[in-house]
Amino acid sequence: MGTQAAQGFLLLLFLPLLQPRGASAGSLHSPGLSECFQVNGADYRGHQNRTGPRGAGRPCLFWDQTQQHSYSSASDPQGRWGLGAHNFCRNPDGDVQPWCYVAETEEGIYWRYCDIPTCHMPGYLGCFVDSGAPPSLSGPSGTSTKLTVQVCLRFCRMKGYQLAGVEAGYACFCGSESDLARGRLAPATDCDQICFGHPGQLCGGDGRLGVYEVSVGSCQGNWTAPQGVIYSPDFPDEYGPDRNCSWALGPPGAALELTFRLFELADSRDRLELRDAASGRLLRAFDGARPPPPGPLRLGTAALLLTFRSDARGYAQGFALTYRGLPDAAEDPGPPEGSAQTPAAPLDGANVSCSPRPGAPQAAMRGAVCRLREKGPRRWGLPGAPEEAGPCGTDGPEGWPCPAPPGTSRLRVLRQATGL
């Protein structure tokens, strides 16, 4: 990473598609491979009940038997977090990925993240080794203490590259499909560093690149693949105010089927319109008060224009929708005139910042590997400098350095980036 990470990137805070690859975790052309459409897997409703894939790892405890902890089926009576009388991995607190409670170990660890191969949002291509010689992505690069996934995507998109890679929480690299062709995949769990600019996102790992297609969260595009995914602008970050975006959709076939995997707009002034591309006729319109219906939506048009506008106050997670072309033009009837659709309940567990416990020393982390000891709704952002305290709830009093139990992996607090 080294020298290349310090080059350029002064515009970091300021669209082409790839063919699916066998090693990809979730190409935009292969949405059926993924059970998650949020970057942190908060929407995962699958059935993995061990911390590792295919029966590996430790067994999860049932959520209706975890009342002694912060999260249980009793704390989720309406099922908004997906908890219940089962032991499937979930993410009820907006953490960086799904997790579950496990039988407590001698080290006092009573929860673990789940490694779920099918829970990677489409557009995330996987975790790759970056040895630095040569770099895994050969384009422009730089660092930022405010790095998020979309900050890096936007930078590489503006530079005209197909791929964006995040590394070590604060570094961004751009590259092309040819870079990925010679890349070497790493275990998904190696990309475990929290983004410096967003405590609910992962930005690669130590010598590990989390690689994305730059079309994720773009504000415009022309989509002609037989199936795919369209995200709201700036996804997986929240969309901002005064956005005016459009996407042309024309897959092979006589009709289209859309399925909204996520829909969360700020209010009725933030609006998504679906229009027939040939005539401009309005087919459907959804906003923060009138979300789309659950399940697939069939439209009897072969070409669609989607437009999204937010007002001057708009900030929300946005939407993710999958589409596919259909051979026949049968269309679902629209809602009756004047009818109202039931608004979708927003996901709880948003990231909540918290301050250090009064009197807790601002101890130096000095690269210690830390594991969260208390699983609960309170979280800090990352330290702003290498001598500041780490995340609250670490092993020991909040803000204290903690030893690393042998064989465990957790966020390693790196020195503050110096590229900006």
C-alpha positions as CSV (number, residue, x, y, z in Angstrom):
1,M,0.0,0.0,0.0
2,G,2.7,2.5,1.2
3,T,3.8,4.9,-1.5
4,Q,0.8,4.5,-3.7
5,A,-1.7,5.1,-0.9
6,A,-0.3,8.6,-0.5
7,Q,-0.7,9.7,-4.1
8,G,-3.4,12.1,-5.2
9,F,-6.8,11.6,-3.7
10,L,-7.3,15.3,-2.9
11,L,-10.7,15.0,-4.7
12,L,-11.8,12.0,-2.7
13,L,-14.6,13.9,-0.9
14,F,-15.7,15.5,-4.1
15,L,-19.9,4.2,-14.8
16,P,-19.6,1.2,-16.5
17,L,-20.6,-2.4,-15.6
18,L,-18.5,-5.6,-15.3
19,Q,-19.3,-9.1,-16.4
20,P,-19.9,-11.5,-13.4
21,R,-16.9,-13.4,-12.3
22,G,-16.8,-16.9,-10.7
23,A,-15.0,-15.5,-7.7
24,S,-17.3,-12.6,-7.2
25,A,-19.2,-12.3,-4.0
26,G,-22.1,-10.3,-5.6
27,S,-21.8,-8.8,-9.0
28,L,-24.5,-6.3,-10.0
29,H,-25.4,-8.7,-12.8
30,S,-26.0,-11.6,-10.3
31,P,-28.3,-10.4,-7.6
32,G,-29.8,-13.8,-7.1
33,L,-26.5,-14.9,-5.5
34,S,-27.0,-12.6,-2.5
35,E,-29.3,-12.7,0.4
36,C,-28.3,-9.2,1.5
37,F,-28.7,-5.8,-0.1
38,Q,-27.4,-3.6,2.7
39,V,-23.6,-3.3,3.2
40,N,-23.8,-4.5,6.8
41,G,-26.3,-7.3,6.2
42,A,-29.0,-5.8,8.5
43,D,-31.6,-7.2,6.0
44,Y,-30.3,-10.8,6.2
45,R,-33.1,-13.2,6.9
46,G,-31.4,-16.4,5.9
47,H,-31.0,-19.6,7.8
48,Q,-27.3,-19.9,8.7
49,N,-27.1,-20.8,12.4
50,R,-23.4,-21.2,13.0
51,T,-20.7,-18.6,12.9
52,G,-19.0,-20.3,10.0
53,P,-20.4,-21.3,6.6
54,R,-21.5,-24.8,5.7
55,G,-21.7,-26.1,9.3
56,A,-18.3,-24.6,10.4
57,G,-17.8,-22.4,13.4
58,R,-19.7,-22.3,16.7
59,P,-23.4,-22.9,17.0
60,C,-25.6,-19.9,17.6
61,L,-27.9,-19.6,20.6
62,F,-31.7,-19.3,20.1
63,W,-32.9,-15.7,20.2
64,D,-35.8,-16.7,22.5
65,Q,-33.2,-17.9,25.0
66,T,-31.0,-14.8,25.2
67,Q,-33.1,-12.6,27.5
68,Q,-30.0,-12.0,29.7
69,H,-28.4,-10.1,26.8
70,S,-29.4,-6.9,25.1
71,Y,-31.1,-8.6,22.2
72,S,-33.6,-11.4,22.2
73,S,-37.0,-12.2,20.7
74,A,-38.6,-10.5,23.6
75,S,-36.9,-7.2,22.6
76,D,-38.2,-7.6,19.0
77,P,-41.9,-8.5,19.4
78,Q,-42.8,-7.2,15.9
79,G,-39.9,-9.0,14.2
80,R,-38.4,-5.9,12.7
81,W,-34.9,-7.2,13.4
82,G,-35.7,-10.7,12.3
83,L,-35.4,-12.2,15.8
84,G,-37.7,-15.0,17.0
85,A,-37.8,-18.6,18.1
86,H,-34.7,-19.6,16.0
87,N,-31.0,-19.3,16.1
88,F,-30.2,-17.8,12.7
89,C,-27.6,-15.1,12.4
90,R,-29.0,-11.5,12.4
91,N,-27.8,-7.9,12.8
92,P,-30.3,-6.2,15.1
93,D,-28.0,-3.4,16.3
94,G,-26.7,-2.1,13.0
95,D,-23.2,-3.7,13.5
96,V,-20.9,-4.2,10.5
97,Q,-22.2,-7.6,9.7
98,P,-24.7,-10.3,11.1
99,W,-23.8,-12.0,14.3
100,C,-25.2,-14.2,17.0
101,Y,-24.8,-15.1,20.7
102,V,-22.8,-18.2,21.4
103,A,-22.1,-20.2,24.6
104,E,-19.7,-18.1,26.7
105,T,-16.0,-19.0,26.4
106,E,-13.4,-18.9,29.2
107,E,-12.2,-15.6,27.8
108,G,-15.7,-14.1,28.4
109,I,-16.6,-14.0,24.7
110,Y,-20.3,-14.6,24.3
111,W,-21.1,-13.5,20.7
112,R,-19.4,-13.8,17.3
113,Y,-19.7,-12.4,13.8
114,C,-21.1,-14.8,11.2
115,D,-19.2,-15.5,8.0
116,I,-22.1,-15.8,5.5
117,P,-20.9,-16.2,1.9
118,T,-24.4,-15.3,0.5
119,C,-24.6,-12.1,2.6
120,H,-22.7,-9.6,0.5
121,M,-24.5,-6.9,-1.3
122,P,-24.4,-7.1,-5.1
123,G,-21.6,-5.0,-6.4
124,Y,-19.2,-6.2,-3.8
125,L,-16.8,-8.5,-5.5
126,G,-14.9,-9.9,-2.5
127,C,-11.9,-9.6,-0.3
128,F,-8.6,-9.6,-2.1
129,V,-4.9,-9.9,-1.0
130,D,-2.9,-6.7,-1.5
131,S,0.8,-7.4,-1.3
132,G,1.7,-3.9,-2.5
133,A,4.2,-5.2,-5.1
134,P,2.5,-4.8,-7.5
135,P,-0.6,-3.3,-6.0
136,S,-3.8,-5.3,-6.5
137,L,-5.5,-2.3,-8.1
138,S,-3.1,-0.3,-10.3
139,G,-5.0,3.0,-10.6
140,P,-5.0,6.2,-8.5
141,S,-5.1,5.9,-4.7
142,G,-5.1,7.8,-1.5
143,T,-6.2,8.0,2.1
144,S,-8.9,9.7,4.1
145,T,-9.8,9.8,7.8
146,K,-13.4,10.2,6.6
147,L,-13.4,7.2,4.3
148,T,-16.6,5.3,3.6
149,V,-17.4,2.8,0.9
150,Q,-19.2,5.4,-1.2
151,V,-16.4,8.0,-0.8
152,C,-14.0,5.6,-2.4
153,L,-16.6,4.6,-5.1
154,R,-17.2,8.2,-6.0
155,F,-13.5,9.0,-6.3
156,C,-12.8,6.0,-8.6
157,R,-16.0,6.7,-10.6
158,M,-14.9,10.3,-11.2
159,K,-11.5,9.0,-12.3
160,G,-13.1,6.7,-14.9
161,Y,-12.2,3.3,-13.4
162,Q,-14.4,0.2,-13.1
163,L,-13.4,-0.9,-9.6
164,A,-12.8,0.7,-6.2
165,G,-11.0,-1.0,-3.4
166,V,-11.1,0.0,0.3
167,E,-8.3,-1.1,2.6
168,A,-7.3,-0.8,6.3
169,G,-10.2,1.5,7.1
170,Y,-8.8,4.6,5.5
171,A,-7.2,3.8,2.1
172,C,-8.8,3.8,-1.4
173,F,-7.5,2.2,-4.6
174,C,-8.9,2.3,-8.1
175,G,-8.5,-0.3,-10.8
176,S,-9.9,-2.2,-13.8
177,E,-11.2,-5.6,-14.6
178,S,-7.8,-6.7,-15.7
179,D,-6.4,-6.0,-12.2
180,L,-9.1,-8.3,-10.7
181,A,-8.3,-11.0,-13.2
182,R,-4.9,-11.5,-11.6
183,G,-6.1,-10.8,-8.1
184,R,-6.0,-13.4,-5.3
185,L,-9.0,-13.9,-3.2
186,A,-8.7,-13.8,0.6
187,P,-11.1,-15.2,3.2
188,A,-14.1,-12.8,3.6
189,T,-13.3,-12.5,7.3
190,D,-9.9,-10.9,6.5
191,C,-11.7,-7.7,5.4
192,D,-12.6,-6.7,9.0
193,Q,-11.6,-3.1,9.4
194,I,-14.3,-0.5,10.2
195,C,-14.3,2.5,7.9
196,F,-12.9,5.6,9.5
197,G,-15.9,7.6,8.2
198,H,-18.7,5.2,9.1
199,P,-18.8,2.8,12.1
200,G,-21.4,0.6,10.3
201,Q,-19.3,-0.2,7.2
202,L,-16.2,-2.4,6.7
203,C,-13.3,-1.0,4.6
204,G,-11.0,-3.9,3.8
205,G,-8.4,-5.1,6.2
206,D,-4.7,-5.2,6.9
207,G,-3.2,-5.9,3.4
208,R,-6.7,-6.8,2.2
209,L,-8.8,-4.9,-0.3
210,G,-12.6,-5.0,-0.2
211,V,-13.4,-4.5,-3.9
212,Y,-16.6,-3.0,-5.4
213,E,-18.0,-2.1,-8.8
214,V,-18.1,1.7,-9.0
215,S,-21.7,1.7,-10.4
216,V,-23.0,1.0,-6.8
217,G,-24.7,4.2,-5.7
218,S,-24.2,6.0,-9.0
219,C,-26.6,8.8,-9.9
220,Q,-27.2,7.7,-13.4
221,G,-26.7,4.7,-15.7
222,N,-28.0,2.7,-18.7
223,W,-28.8,-0.8,-17.6
224,T,-29.2,-3.5,-20.4
225,A,-28.2,-6.7,-18.7
226,P,-30.9,-9.4,-18.4
227,Q,-31.0,-8.8,-14.6
228,G,-29.3,-6.6,-12.1
229,V,-29.6,-4.2,-9.1
230,I,-30.1,-0.5,-8.9
231,Y,-29.2,1.4,-5.8
232,S,-30.2,4.9,-4.7
233,P,-27.5,7.6,-5.1
234,D,-24.6,7.4,-2.7
235,F,-25.5,3.9,-1.5
236,P,-24.5,2.4,0.9
237,D,-24.2,5.8,2.5
238,E,-27.4,7.8,2.9
239,Y,-28.5,9.9,-0.1
240,G,-28.2,13.6,0.4
241,P,-30.4,16.6,-0.3
242,D,-31.3,18.0,-3.7
243,R,-30.4,14.8,-5.6
244,N,-31.8,14.5,-9.1
245,C,-30.9,11.1,-10.6
246,S,-32.1,8.9,-13.4
247,W,-31.5,5.4,-14.7
248,A,-32.5,3.9,-18.0
249,L,-33.5,0.3,-17.9
250,G,-33.8,-1.8,-21.0
251,P,-33.0,-5.5,-20.5
252,P,-34.0,-8.1,-23.2
253,G,-37.7,-9.0,-23.1
254,A,-41.2,-7.5,-23.5
255,A,-41.8,-6.6,-19.8
256,L,-40.0,-5.9,-16.6
257,E,-40.2,-7.3,-13.1
258,L,-38.9,-5.1,-10.2
259,T,-38.5,-6.2,-6.6
260,F,-37.7,-3.6,-3.9
261,R,-35.2,-5.2,-1.4
262,L,-34.9,-2.0,0.6
263,F,-36.9,1.2,0.6
264,E,-36.4,4.0,3.1
265,L,-37.0,7.6,2.0
266,A,-37.0,10.5,4.4
267,D,-40.5,11.8,3.7
268,S,-43.2,12.4,1.0
269,R,-41.1,15.0,-0.8
270,D,-38.4,12.4,-1.7
271,R,-39.9,10.6,-4.6
272,L,-39.0,7.7,-7.0
273,E,-40.9,7.7,-10.3
274,L,-41.2,4.8,-12.9
275,R,-42.0,5.9,-16.4
276,D,-42.3,4.2,-19.7
277,A,-39.1,5.2,-21.5
278,A,-40.8,5.5,-25.0
279,S,-43.9,7.5,-24.1
280,G,-42.9,9.2,-20.8
281,R,-46.1,7.9,-19.2
282,L,-46.0,7.6,-15.4
283,L,-46.5,4.0,-14.4
284,R,-45.8,4.1,-10.7
285,A,-44.6,6.7,-8.1
286,F,-43.4,6.0,-4.6
287,D,-42.2,8.2,-1.7
288,G,-41.4,8.2,2.0
289,A,-45.1,8.0,2.9
290,R,-46.1,5.7,0.0
291,P,-43.6,2.9,-0.4
292,P,-43.8,0.2,-3.0
293,P,-45.8,-3.0,-2.3
294,P,-44.0,-6.1,-1.0
295,G,-43.0,-8.7,-3.6
296,P,-42.4,-8.5,-7.3
297,L,-43.9,-5.7,-9.4
298,R,-44.5,-6.5,-13.0
299,L,-44.6,-3.7,-15.6
300,G,-45.8,-4.1,-19.1
301,T,-43.0,-2.1,-20.7
302,A,-39.7,-3.2,-22.2
303,A,-37.9,0.0,-21.4
304,L,-38.2,2.0,-18.2
305,L,-36.9,5.3,-16.9
306,L,-36.4,5.6,-13.2
307,T,-36.0,9.1,-11.7
308,F,-35.3,10.0,-8.1
309,R,-35.5,13.4,-6.5
310,S,-34.8,14.5,-2.9
311,D,-35.7,17.8,-1.4
312,A,-33.4,20.2,0.4
313,R,-33.7,18.3,3.7
314,G,-33.5,14.7,2.4
315,Y,-31.2,12.3,4.2
316,A,-32.1,8.6,4.4
317,Q,-30.8,5.1,3.5
318,G,-32.6,5.1,0.2
319,F,-33.5,2.0,-1.9
320,A,-32.2,-1.1,-3.5
321,L,-34.2,-2.8,-6.2
322,T,-33.6,-5.9,-8.4
323,Y,-34.9,-6.1,-11.9
324,R,-35.2,-8.7,-14.6
325,G,-36.6,-8.8,-18.2
326,L,-39.7,-10.9,-18.8
327,P,-40.8,-12.6,-22.2
328,D,-44.4,-11.5,-21.9
329,A,-46.0,-8.1,-21.3
330,A,-48.5,-8.9,-18.6
331,E,-48.7,-6.1,-16.0
332,D,-49.7,-5.9,-12.4
333,P,-52.6,-3.6,-11.8
334,G,-51.8,-0.3,-10.1
335,P,-53.2,0.6,-6.7
336,P,-56.8,1.9,-6.7
337,E,-57.1,5.6,-7.1
338,G,-56.7,7.4,-3.8
339,S,-55.6,4.3,-1.9
340,A,-52.7,4.5,0.5
341,Q,-50.0,1.8,0.9
342,T,-48.7,0.9,4.4
343,P,-45.4,2.5,5.0
344,A,-42.5,0.2,5.6
345,A,-41.2,0.2,9.1
346,P,-37.6,1.6,9.2
347,L,-34.9,-0.6,10.4
348,D,-33.9,0.0,14.0
349,G,-30.3,-0.4,15.1
350,A,-28.9,2.6,13.4
351,N,-25.5,3.7,14.5
352,V,-25.6,5.7,17.7
353,S,-22.5,7.5,18.9
354,C,-21.6,7.6,22.6
355,S,-19.0,9.4,24.7
356,P,-16.4,7.8,27.0
357,R,-17.5,6.9,30.5
358,P,-16.8,9.9,32.7
359,G,-13.3,9.6,34.2
360,A,-12.2,6.8,31.8
361,P,-8.6,7.4,30.8
362,Q,-7.9,8.1,27.2
363,A,-5.5,5.1,27.0
364,A,-3.3,4.5,24.0
365,M,-4.4,1.6,21.8
366,R,-1.0,1.2,20.1
367,G,-2.3,-1.3,17.6
368,A,-4.0,-3.6,20.1
369,V,-6.5,-6.0,18.8
370,C,-9.8,-5.5,20.6
371,R,-13.0,-7.5,20.8
372,L,-16.3,-6.0,21.9
373,R,-17.1,-7.3,25.3
374,E,-20.6,-5.8,25.8
375,K,-23.0,-6.4,22.9
376,G,-25.4,-3.5,23.1
377,P,-26.8,-0.5,21.2
378,R,-24.0,1.9,22.2
379,R,-21.1,2.5,19.8
380,W,-18.3,5.0,19.2
381,G,-16.7,6.0,16.0
382,L,-13.1,5.3,15.4
383,P,-10.4,7.2,17.3
384,G,-9.3,10.3,15.5
385,A,-5.6,9.9,16.4
386,P,-3.4,6.9,17.3
387,E,-3.2,7.9,21.0
388,E,-7.0,8.2,21.5
389,A,-9.2,5.5,23.1
390,G,-10.8,2.7,21.2
391,P,-14.4,1.6,20.8
392,C,-16.6,1.5,23.9
393,G,-17.3,-1.9,25.4
394,T,-13.8,-3.3,24.8
395,D,-12.3,-5.9,27.0
396,G,-11.9,-4.0,30.2
397,P,-13.3,-0.5,31.2
398,E,-14.6,1.6,28.3
399,G,-11.8,3.3,26.5
400,W,-9.0,1.1,28.0
401,P,-6.6,-0.9,25.9
402,C,-7.3,-4.6,25.8
403,P,-5.2,-7.7,25.2
404,A,-6.0,-9.9,22.2
405,P,-7.2,-13.4,23.1
406,P,-5.1,-15.9,21.1
407,G,-6.5,-16.7,17.6
408,T,-9.1,-13.9,17.6
409,S,-9.5,-11.2,15.1
410,R,-11.0,-7.8,15.7
411,L,-10.5,-4.2,14.5
412,R,-6.9,-3.1,14.8
413,V,-6.7,0.6,15.4
414,L,-4.2,1.9,12.8
415,R,-2.4,5.2,12.9
416,Q,-4.2,8.2,11.5
417,A,-4.0,8.5,7.7
418,T,-1.7,11.2,6.4
419,G,-2.7,11.3,2.7
420,L,-5.0,14.3,3.0
